[in-house]
């Protein structure tokens, strides 16, 4: 029962802390997110006098990162919940404005929980894709929602995303000017599991002009206090909530009327009343929210698209040209030549299927080259060129790969990989990759240095393999992957199959990959990927691979 009350407080927190503003000093463990990324220019907004800013027509994509920590004292014990989620969304403001303001549509692309976050088990996060909120953006910056594409889903996900009423910065009625100061007093009612009323007093000041990634913008500092009162039922039990809190942050508005995002820090103290039991439960809540512009990529609103092969292969179980993307050491394990080509499609089982990635490459005795072309939303394209060199001796292999990123960016990264094969009746291969050496910045996002250790065991000989690997960054263990594969050799058209499951660090399922191939040295294969709940097919890729091994080594 107490856990349900904690979840209620988190839901209330989502409602009262959805405005992204910057904290003066983030709480321990809160991730500082990258600076906003300028998208393609939009038509400028006309400003009276040249220095008056108003949010105007634009079509932008945002990543919103919410982090909430809640503690409660219940029956002499301290109980905590931590939740972190990333919302990938698009916001389209169209003109001209009418008496209610500019028509505005906010569309959820995806919701991704941070590792270890507690998400209600009844929520299917993949079902949020495509959920649209429509309404008007008023001259004062308030989003007045009038409809949702699916009212039932919108109500379900209110406990995760809240409302977008305060997504944009509040503005003076006459527009935003340098040095302007104003105070807003508001009282709003929301349903966050129970009916709640939030009264807030916010003081705002446009403090200075800044350059954000080459875009001139006005910085708005905000500090506010609020109170919350609510009542309702949870699990058939009456519940009352009251409390107060403070919030501070900063937001940025570009000179051409685009909202560039911001960050906020929020803390509150609440009391949960249980009238039937005659008890009160004190609750402390700390939250941080950040929003920044994003460029979409391989179907996941990411700014960099990983090569498709990394979604189904392991760093210790790849020996053909695709090793250039997974573990360059695999290029040197066999003295062979191989070429491959692969294409990836997002949402292949729906009417909205989209080609997202094309890649091709070759390997000739450890010297390899590959090219990857990514198709982003909005007509943008990404290009990655990769060159690798590897060699092996007595079971030990090592290789390096250089990546050149192009297409609205210019960056260079390096990977270094090793593997060691222990031959025997049940062969074991161990190895790993150090990826993103130099931490290149690609389309505005720094690629984190990542260590990927792994192992492959072949208990039944070369045909069968059991593999696992992990992804580790300098500050955390990110994820695990476990896989099984079988490659037949008999018959005219040998069959190969593979299966892989990816989990977070708490071993909660995140994705599945299933594949089948037909052929031996000349092979074609199909791989599909699903979310952890197997609620649909996210991606499907078709590849062709041809390998040739020389009959004898030249002297």
N, C-alpha and C positions, 0 to 999 in steps of 0.2 A: 504493500500500500504506500509506504513512504517513497519508494522509487517513482511511483506515479505522480506524487506531488512534486518531486524534483523535476520531472519532465514538464509538468505544468509551468513551473517557474521559468524553465528554459524557453518554453513557448511564449510566455509573456515577455521575456527578455528579447526574443526575436522581434516582437511588435514594437517595443519601445526603443530599440537600439538599431534600427535599420538604416539610419542616416549615416553615410560614410564620412567621417571626419578624422583628422589626425590626432593622436594622443600626444600630449606634451612629453610624457615618459611612459613607454609601453610597459605593461606588467611582465614579470618573468615568464619566459616561454612563449611570448607572443612573437610571431614571425613578422619582420619588417618586410613589406612587399616592395617590388621594384617601382621606380618612378613611372608615371604615366607614359604611354607610347602614343605618339601622334599618328592618327590614321590618315588616309588619303584626304586631301583638302575638300571641304564642302563649300557650298556657296556662302559668301560672307553675309552676315546680318547687318542691316542698316542701323547705325547707332546715332542717336541725336547728339550733336556736338563732337562726335568721334571718340568720346571717352565714356559713353554710357553703354554698359553691357546688358544684354538680355539673352537668355537661353532661346535659341532659334532652331529652325529646321536643320536636321542632320540625320544620318543613318550610321550609328556607331555600335560597336560591340564592346562589352565590359566583362571583366572578371571581378566578382565580389567575393571576398574572403571573410567569413564570419568565424570568430572564435569566442566561445563562451565557457566560463568556469563557474560552477555553482557548488556551494557548500551548505549543508544544513545540519543542525544539531537535532537528533531525534532519538529519544529514549537513551540519552547519555552517550550516544555514538555520533561521530562525524561521518557523514556520507557525502560523496562528491560525484559530480558528473562533468566530464569535459567533452565538448563538441566543437568540431571544426568542419566547415563545409565550404566548398567553392561553387558559386553559381556562375555559369557561363550564359550570358544573355545578350540579346540585341535590343536596341532601343531606336525607334524610328519616329522622328518628329517631322510632320509635314505641314506645309503652309498652303494657303494663307490661314491666319488665325481667325477664329470666329468669336462670338461674344463670350464663349466659355474658355477660350485659349487655343493653343495649338493642338490638333489631334495627335495623340501619342499612342504607340503600340509597343509594349514590352513583351518579348518572346523568350521563354526559357529554352536554351539549347541543351543544357545538361546540368545535373547536380552531382558533385563528387565529394564524398566525405573524406576528411583527413584520416590518416591511419590511426586506429584506436578509438575513433569517435563512436559514441553510442547513438544509433539511429533507431527509431521505433521499428520493430520487426515487421509491422504491418505495412510499412511504406515500401513501395516499389519505385526507386528513384528513376529508373529508366522511363517510366510512364510520364514523367514530367516533360520529356522532350516535345517541343512544339506547343506547349501550353502558352496561350497568349492572353495578355491583359490589355484592354483598350480603354481609352478615356481621353482626357484633355489635360494639358500642362498649363496651369494658370499663369498669369503674369508674375505672381509672387513665388512661383517655383513649386507649387503643390500639384501632385498627380492625383486628379480626381477620376478614379476608375469607374467606368459605367458598365463594363461587361467583361466576362472571361470566356475563352473558347470552350471550356468545360468547367462549369460552376462546381461540380462535384470534386474534380481534381483540384481546383483552386482552393476549395475549403480544406481538402486533405493536406495539401502542401503548405497551408498557412502556418502550421506548426513548425515548418522548416524555414520558409522564405519570408514569413510575415506578409506585410503589404509593401507596396512600392510608393506609398504616399509621400514619404520623405526622402526618396532616392536622390532627387535633385536639390541643389541648395536653395534655401529660401532667399527671396530677393525683395528689396524695397519696391513698392508699386511703380515708381518712376524709373526703375532700372538701377544697375550697379555702377557706382563711381568710386574712384580712389578716395579713401578717407571717410566714406559713408559709414555711419553707425546707426543701428536700429535694434529695437527689441520686439520680439514676437511673443505673444501669449496665446496659447492654444489649449483646447480641451477636446479630446477625441475619444470615441468609443470604438473598441474592436472586440472581436471574439477570438480569443487565444486559448481554446479549450474551455474557458469560462469567459463570461462577459467582464471586460475590464475598461476602466476609464483612466486615461492618462492626461494629466494637466502639466504643462511645461512652460517655463519662461526661459527664452533663449536670447542672449545678447550677441550680436554679430557686428563685425567690423571688417571692411575691406582695407587691408593693411598695406599692401605693396604690389607693384608689378614684378613678375618673375618670368624667367625663361624656363620652360619645361620641355626638354628635348626639341629645342628649336622653335617652340610655340610661345608667343607672348601671352601671358595670362594674368589675371588678377587673383590674388590670394585672399580668401575670406576666413578669418578666425572666428570660431564660434565657441561659446561656453554657455551651459544651460543647467538648470535644476528642474527636477520633475517629481511628481508624486503619482502613485498608481494605486487604484482601489478596484477590487474585483470580487465577484462571487459567482457561484454556480455549483455544479456537481461533477465529480470525477469518480467513476466506478460505482455510481449510485450513492455516494457519500457527499454531503454538503461541504463546500470548501470556500473559505474567504481568504483574500490576499490584500495586504496593504503594505506600502513602503515608500521610500524616497530614494533619489539617486542624483548623481551629477554626471555630466558629459562634457568633454572638450574635444575639439578637433579643428581641422582645416580642410577647405575645399578650394578647387581651382576652376575658374571659368576663362576660357580662351577669348581672345579679342574678337574672334569671328563668331562667337556665340555658342561654341561647343563646350559641353561639360567634360572636363578632363579627369574627374574623380577626386579622391581624397581619402582621409583616414580619420578614425575616431576612437576614443577610449571612453568607456562607460563603466561606472561602478554603482552598486545599489545595495541597500539593506532592506529586506522584506520580512514580514511575519505572515506565516500561513496558519490560519485558524481552522480547527476541526471541531465544530460546534457539538457534534454528537459525542465525541470523546472528551470534550471539555479541555482540549489541549491547544497550545500555540507552539509553532515550530519556527525558530529564527533561521533565516536563509540569507547568505551573502552571495552576491553575484558580481563577476568581473567579465567585461566583454571588450573585444576589439573588432572593428569592422573596417575593411579597406576596399575601395573600388578603383580600378584602373582600366585604361583602354587596352584592348587586345586585338590581335590579328588572328583570325581563325585558321586552322589547319586541319589535318587528316581527321575530319569528322568529330573532333573532340574539343574544338575551340582552343587548341593549343597553338603556340606561336612557332613551334618546331615539330615536324612530323617525323617520328621514328620510322626507320625502314620496317616494312611489313614483316620481314624475316625474323626480327627480334621478338615478334609476338608468338612464335611457335617453335623456334629452334633454341638450343641451349649452347652456351659457350664451349662446352666440352664434347659436343656431339654434332659438329658440323665440319665438313672437310672439302666442300666444293667452293665455288666462287662466292656464295652467299656468306661465307665466313668473313669476308671483308667488312660486313656490317655487324656481325655478331661477336667474333673473336678472330682477329687477324692471324693468330698463331695457327689456326686451322688451315690456312692457305699452304703451309709448308709441310703438312703431315704426309701427303702423297705427292709423288713426282708425276703429276698428271696435268691435263689441261681441261678446263671446263668453262662453259658459257651458260648463262641463265637469263631469263626475262620473266617479269612478274607484273601483274596489274592488280590493284585493290579497289573494291567497290564498297561504299558505305550503304547501309540499309538495303541490301539486295532483295529482301523479301517484301519490300513495300513499293508503292508507286513513286516514291521519292528517291530511288536509287541514284547514287552519284559516283562517278569515277573520281577517286581521290589520289591515287598514286600509280606511277609507272616507274619501273626500275629495270636495269639490265647491267650486266657486267661479265667479265671474264677473268680467269686465273690461269696462268701458265707457269707451272713449277715454282710457285711462290710469288710471282710478280702479278699483281692484279689491279684492275681498274673497274669502276662502276659509276653509274649515273642514276640519280633519282630525281624525278619531276613530281612535285606536289601541286595539286589543284585546290586552291583555297576558295572560300566563299568570296563573293564580290568581284570575281574575275581575276584575282591575283594568282601569281604562280611563284613557286619556290624551286630552286635548283640546287642540288648537292652533288659535288664531284668528289670521288673518293679514290685514293691511290694507296696500295698496300704492298709490302714486301715482307716475306717470311721465309724461314728455313728450319730444318730439323736435323737432329742427330741422336741416335740411340734412344729414341722414345721421347726426347725433349724437343719441343718446338717453341719458337718465339716469333712474333711478328709485330709490325707497327703499321698504322694506317693514318693518313692525313686526309682531313675532310675540308673542302672549300665550300662555303655556303654563299649562295647568290640568290638574287630575286628579292628586291626591296631590302637587301642587307649585304654585308660583306664581312665574313668572319672565317677564321681558320681554327680547326681543332685537331687534336691528336688522340689516338687510342693506342695502347700497348697491351699485348696479350701473350700469355704463356700457357702451355699445357704439357703434361707429362703422362705418358701411357705406361702402365705397369702390366706387362703381358703375362698371360697365364691362362689357366683353364677358365677362369672368370675374370676377364680383363677389366681393369679399373683405370679410368682417365681422370686426372684432377687438373685444375687450371683456373685461370681467372683473367679478367680484363680490368685495366685502369682506363676508364673512358672520360672523355672531355678534359684531357690534360690542357691546361691553359685557360679553361673555363671560358670559351668564346661566347660573345654576345651575339645572338641571332635574332633578328627582328625585335630587338629591344629586350630580350630575355637572356640572362646569363645561364649557360648550360652548366649544371653543377658537376663538379668532379665526383665520379662514382666508381666504386670498386665492386666488381661482379665476380665473386668466387663461385666455383661450381664443380660438380663431379658427375661422371657417367659410369655405370656398372653394367657389364654385359654378362649376365649369369648363364646365358644359353648360347654363347658364341657371338660372332659378329652381327647376326641378324637382329637380335633383341637388345634393347637398351633401356635402362632406368636412369633418369637424369634429374638433377636438381641444381638450382642456383639461387643466389640472393643478390639484392641490390643494396649497397651501403653507401651513404654519403658521409662527409666528414662529421656531421652532427647527429645522424640517426640511421637505424636499420629501416629501410623503406619497404621491402617486399620480398616474397619468396616465389619460386616457380618450381613445379614438380611435373615430370613428364614420362610417358612410356612411348616406345616406338618399336616397329617391326618392319623390316625390309626383306621381302622374299627374294629368292634368287632363281627358283625353278620355273619352268614353263616358258612359253613364248612371251607372255606379258606378266612379269612378276608384279605382285601387289605389295604396296607399302602402306602402313597406317601409323598415325601418331595421335596422341592426346596430351594436352597440357592444361594444368590449372594454375592460375596465379592467385596469390593471397596477399593480404597486407601482413604487417609484422605480427599481428595477433592471430594469424592463420585463418582469417575470415575470407571466404571466396570473393574474388574480384572479377575474374574472367575465365572462360574456358576457350580452348582452341582444339578443333578436331580436323584431321586431315586424312586424305587418301591419295595415293599416287599409283600410276600404272606405268610399268616399264623398268628397264634396268639402266644401262648406260645412257639411253635416251628415254627421258621420263617426263610425264606431265602430271600435275597434281592440283588438287583443290583443297583449300584450307578455309574453314569458317570460324569466326570468333563470336562468342556470346557473352553477355554480362554474367555475373556470378549466380544470379537467380534463373538463368537460362530462359529469360522472358522473351527473347527474340534473337535475331541474327544481326549483330552490329556491322560486321565486315565479312566479305568473302574475297579471296584472292586466288587467281589462277596463275600457275607458273609452269615454265618449261625448262628442263635442265638436260644438258648433254655433256658427258664426261668421256675422255679418252685417256687411257694409260699406255705409255710406250711399251713395246714388247721387250726391249732390252735397253740397258743404259749404255750410252756412248762413253768411250774411253779417250 
